[in-house]
Amino acid sequence: MRALLDTNAFLWFISGNNRLSDKARDHIADFNNDLVLSVASLWEIAIKTSLGKLELFSPFDQLIPAQLEKNAIDILP
């Protein structure tokens, strides 16, 4: 299955937030699924972080590439 993650789903997944349902978490964690994240989500995360409206558990420039690779998530231009 191909799935487009929204910003919240991506952030909740990588942080282990329980707001993401078990079913959604299972789909995202399944490496048989083709996952994509819009570049607009990355912009949103970067902007909210720079404005102090979002606090990440690691610096943006380290966290995002590492999580995309670890979870086999591609960027959708």
Sequence and secondary structure as in RCSB ss.txt:
>XXXX:A:sequence
MRALLDTNAFLWFISGNNRLSDKARDHIADFNNDLVLSVASLWEIAIKTSLGKLELFSPFDQLIPAQLEKNAIDI
LP
>XXXX:A:secstr
 EEEE HHHHHHHHHT TTS HHHHHHHH TTSEEEEEHHHHHHHHHHHHTTS   SS HHHHHHHHHHHTTEEE
E 
